[in-house]
Amino acid sequence: MTTPELLPGERIDQLYSEDIQIIQSPQVFSFSLDAVLLANFAKPPMKQASTLVDLCAGNGAVSLFMAPRVKGKIAMVEIQPRLADMARRSVALNQLDQQITVYQQDLATIFDQIHKDSIDAVVCNPPYFADLPDSKKNPNQYLAIARHEIATSLETVISVTSGLLKTNGKAYFVHRPDRLPELMSMMQKHRLAVKRLQFVYPKVGKDANIMLVEAIKDGGTSGLKVLPSLMTYDESGEYSAPVKKMLYGD
């Protein structure tokens, strides 16, 4: 494994459970636990001819963490050139060039690269916060775009997700629980039926701060499963056993 050229402020981190290395930069973008949770929650398509699309890919964390479990191809879509470049270099670092393609473009225009109704699964860790006039944004533009709906919107992401998926294709999102009603309403509008839901809590006694959602294109409206709650930290303040397993393996 050859070490890629790193730009100022960049470092190489590792997800030990999957033996994957990733280029990060606190000044530009570093993956959070949300990406690990989503990669673990999503069920990758198992056919060699399948394709998984990662929208709002950032530096590629979700796709990279899922790659060992994906039999087919992966396409990352990221609008920010610097983040897409970090993702490409991480793909090369892990020798995954034959499996993963990175598209640096607005996800709203991705149909010029990827045919509609052709994809088996979509994963997405979108910006969590609506771009409201009075919302406080990070002065760092990289982080502001990653966290706020400046370059895209929740409805655009869901519309594109539905457009990409085949009938019965699956979508996997990580988001904030307070936006669940909006998310479900938009998914229903765009032919996505929510089938699995899991809430993640910082620790016992605290409100959920993360939710994981699975939806199926053109699926029936019944059959929603709410999975057991997941705690990020245990009573001692350490990562909980399930989270430790995701990060470090058995």
Secondary structure as GFF3:
##gff-version 3
##sequence-region A 1 250
A	DSSP	beta_strand	11	15	.	.	.	ID=ss1
A	DSSP	beta_strand	20	24	.	.	.	ID=ss2
A	DSSP	alpha_helix	33	41	.	.	.	ID=ss3
A	DSSP	beta_strand	51	55	.	.	.	ID=ss4
A	DSSP	alpha_helix	61	66	.	.	.	ID=ss5
A	DSSP	three_ten_helix	67	69	.	.	.	ID=ss6
A	DSSP	beta_strand	73	78	.	.	.	ID=ss7
A	DSSP	alpha_helix	81	93	.	.	.	ID=ss8
A	DSSP	beta_strand	100	104	.	.	.	ID=ss9
A	DSSP	three_ten_helix	107	112	.	.	.	ID=ss10
A	DSSP	beta_strand	119	124	.	.	.	ID=ss11
A	DSSP	alpha_helix	141	147	.	.	.	ID=ss12
A	DSSP	alpha_helix	154	164	.	.	.	ID=ss13
A	DSSP	beta_strand	165	175	.	.	.	ID=ss14
A	DSSP	three_ten_helix	177	179	.	.	.	ID=ss15
A	DSSP	alpha_helix	180	189	.	.	.	ID=ss16
A	DSSP	beta_strand	192	201	.	.	.	ID=ss17
A	DSSP	beta_strand	210	217	.	.	.	ID=ss18
A	DSSP	beta_strand	225	226	.	.	.	ID=ss19
A	DSSP	beta_strand	230	231	.	.	.	ID=ss20
A	DSSP	alpha_helix	241	248	.	.	.	ID=ss21
###
